[in-house]
């Protein structure tokens, strides 16, 4: 993308009402703009990040055997009366009347709607196990929205629902989600620690939240420092292998890790040696629940089992905050100059800076590099504007692309361009063709995950 | 995808309330399920089609130089008061009050919100031309929603907005959209004819609708038969070349083609020889508008031009009905047995039918074919269920995958499998490896459009 043809409205001033780093940086980097309280437009740069996060979530859900679909944003109040939640939910539910006076609502979550679909079409144990999910806009009418997309009112969430014959099957689905979530966050460069949590309005006893450690987190967390050494990495996971999946969950949930809601100081002190006890803050980026028949009983969602008996489905629900993750990643990765995007979610992989726009030789070298990198499948933002070098560097630092390729007349005279890593600041001079080869090897066209190529 | 692990709730009965083919077939093929009046869930098969349509729209917009972003579904009423449309819009606008009593609405379109963004950040003629677009859910509170996703209340639409310095620049943007739309529809296998239209609540004098000819269309259309011979095909289009783009528009708009709203019988008879006069029905799948300063004046969206004068932006807006297209494509392509998907938007490219599930040799042959096709990047739905052959064929015909690969013990004994084209019904027996080679050559991994790989 040529910056001169793009829409990247970076702000020089720090917006006064933005209290945390991610909110400030998303506004300053031209990623978002507030449309109304707690409701944001995703400007082009922010939209790219959102799509990259969304794609990783899709790929890992599909890898775990979960099936994507899409439910609407607006739901009928009648379904929520069946579960009893229409009256329970309180003022955070946005209630709407259509032109015929029918009561509707903007879905904050979808347990009722998905249960309605499944009870209509799934009749036999042979149709199970089944996990359906979608990524859709939700609404929660927060009384005081703040922190930008971290606590917005209209937000983008992946929510998935498992339907199983037995409690054991449903607990395997729960574990499968835990492992797929750990992998999802790791791919975004994040360590999100599963912590025993409270269930809130979803219900159920088994629930874990996933928290990214950050000073600006809304939750107080207590954990065993040993947990921060755990990585799933590139382990081959067979999501149908109950023992393997359960073992990974045990590995990640055995060290003490709880939010203030479930924290038990006595257990903490008994289990964790003093030098490994940590108290910190965390940002919640996901939560999983097993709640058994809480919805299938009132809504009559049953199947016939192997013995011909009609039994209620065992269910769970599982959410990842997709729009919130954009903010959480920035909270985890930024410095005083701007964002430090992990490569997998960076809006562009490389920023190409022309130090002397209008100089024929420099322009020609930049055009060639831009064309070669684009042809190789590298995502490049080419700053072809007339700004001076300092302003160009400041913008690149602010928007946080992982690599900067700097081209100027002096370097070209010596036959070199400069490649700079944003995270470390380390720079290297090398021949233009070496730079292309290096970046192509790193970012060249990645084949889509086989089952997700159609997304 | 293995059908035994998928969620494909096909219906044996034709739903009584579905009046047109696409609505009936989308319900019967397990693509959609009504959530409430005019509001649908997209079940897994339907979701795949929706995503494929969405991707083509994105790719062609990006190819034309338009920039993707994302605006929220809910908007503040205040912005719509600035343009004067809040009171004008009538009962089709879904009006909402939040917990603080603030007036909001579910966006039916986004002229006001995008103008608000642009007026805040675009100040100079040097920032132009600029075309921003998004694909987002919209709501129109139809008094009598019907025809499934063709006239739903919650619908998925691409809407784009151009901002230009002059009327001439804006008319080039208008033409650019026309050409990109023709290409978009052609990629989906559709001929959508640009017809001079009336502008309605968007405003402006220059507007064309794009109509797919179909008996079930809601519009009456009158056209010169010569227009149905026009194809854009794979012509190289330089979207910055005003003359080339204008010439293509002239080619596609010179033959008479109008909806009943703008039809003029005298002109029709004067311009079109009797043997080429056609009267038919059409489905609207898109519309483009140039409306000048209709929004920029009341909302104060200006830039400073080359002479230092402050001038109002010239604008247009341009929409493609993404969810509606799923229905329109089915209206155009179906037979008495089911859907006939064009290859580019088919939910899967190949249906693999095991005629004797449980027979070791047949199962092994199917597994191998399935693995090889998947590895080659072909999208396969493998019917590995216990259904009898007739039922499997009926399901494949209903859901309309372009190719069926049938594997049974008798054929395997002779060393062959059967490859059948859904559209023609033509079948061919060939060796399994030949079938893999044939399908791989046709569907093997297509590299994403260079600039759209991140989507």
Interface residues (C-beta under 8 A of the other chain):
Chain A: X1 X5 X6 X7 X9 X30 X33 X35 X36 X37 X39 X40 X41 X42 X43 X44 X46 X47 X48 X50 X51 X52 X65 X67 X68 X69 X70 X71 X72 X73 X74 X75 X76 X91 X92 X94 X96 X98 X99 X102 X104 X106 X113 X116 X117 X120 X121 X122 X130 X132 X134 X137 X139 X141 X143 X153 X154 X374 X375 X377 X379 X445 X447 X448 X450 X451 X453 X454 X455
Chain B: X1 X5 X6 X7 X9 X30 X33 X35 X36 X37 X39 X40 X41 X42 X43 X44 X46 X47 X48 X50 X51 X52 X65 X67 X68 X69 X70 X71 X72 X73 X74 X75 X76 X91 X92 X94 X96 X98 X99 X102 X104 X106 X113 X116 X117 X120 X121 X122 X130 X132 X134 X137 X139 X141 X143 X153 X154 X374 X375 X377 X379 X445 X447 X448 X450 X451 X453 X454 X455
